[in-house]
């Protein structure tokens, strides 16, 4: 049975995240695991500490046993808050039609936890922005790029509000990652039977048209009947226009064609598209095997 791993931090995206999880679980016939990663108690949470017991420190002085006790109390509080958050997630998922799910709370850093995750994962789901960046609506979650870039699984980045997914758009650039996206669309039941469009942003050259035609043929072999578009402009703007013009409910794309070094100079198309996009984005993880439609 396929497995969905939903990563939540209780942010403003949580309600949408749980609804998208229920939708994906129904499409895939999947079991669901909900993961919440909470930070360990950090030194800056402690009051100033005088390890030597200097009376001049007054009430701020803490002996090592007191410091240990305070740390343990903070850990217990963080753990209790994490379990309460997961209980809310389970309630929301039951209301969305998922009677059972597995709940996991771990302390640490989300990218590191996912990097060492040993359980099966067929689709990873998370919000576009976490609790720490929810107020800065122009920014992406601080850990989102790291998670996507290192993920060996497809990642569904959910939008702020859920709406039924009836039509999707594939953003295709003939990169290995976009070919992996085509393979996932054809191989997975997640989007099977839904109308779709195939968009390539670039010059109207013979090479681009041939690549787009090959991608369309591959999708047709998988039972899809995509509308095909080759448009000029920058990918961020054109994709946003087409999503609105075609009433698209989901964008599918490959991730991070450039290295972090090159991205520093030219910017990240992936990040900008996700930032601007008002619909969920299904992104092929940076560590997924990249395939060509002809493979």
C-alpha positions, 0 to 999 in steps of 0.5 A: 500500500502506498504511504503518504508522509504529511509534515505539519507544524500547525501553521496557517497552512495546516487545515489545507495540508490535511485536506490535501492529504485526504484527497491524495490518500483517496486517489492513491489508496494510501496509508497516512503518516503525520510527522511533526518535528519540533526544535530541541530546547536551545541554550538561548531559552535559558536565563543567564547562567553563573556556573561558578555560583558568583553571588553578584549574579543574583537570582539569575544564577543557576547551578548545573542540577537546576539547569538540567532540571530546567532543560528537562522541563522545557523538553517535556513542554515541547513534547507535550505541545507536539503531541497536542498538535498531532492530536489536532491533526488526527482530528482534522484528518478524521473529519476529512474522511481518514479514520486512521493515521500514524502520528510521529513527533520527533525533536530536531530539524525537519530536513535532517529528520527526513534525510534519515527517515527509514519508513516508506514514502510515496508522496511527501506533503508540506505547506508552502510556509511554516509557522515561522514564516507564515506572517511573511507571505512573500517568503517561502518556508525556510526549510522548503528548498532544502527538503525538496532539493534532497528529497528522493520522493515527489513533494506536494507543496500545498496552497493556503486553501484547498479546492478540489483538483479537477485539472492540472498543468505540467510545466515542462522544460526538457530537463531531466527533472521535468522528464521525471515529472512526466514519468510520475504523472503517467506511472502514478494513479494520483492524477489519472483521468484528470484533464491536463495541459502541457506548457513549455516556456521558450523560443518557438524553435524546432528543437523545443517543439520536437521536445514538447511533441515527444512529451505530449506523445508520452503522456498520450501513451499513459492515457492523457490527452494534454493540450500543448502550449509553447509560449515565450516569456519568463517561466514564472510569469507565463506559468502564473498566467496560464494557471489563472487563464486555464483554471488550473488546480494543480501545477506539476514541475521538476525541481532545481535544474541548477546547482546552488552555486549557479542559483546564487547568480541567476536565482531559482525559477523553482522557488519563484514559481512556488512563491507566486503560485496560488495552487498546490505544486507537485514537485519532483524531488531533487534526488529522484531518478531522472528519466526521459520519455523515450526510456 
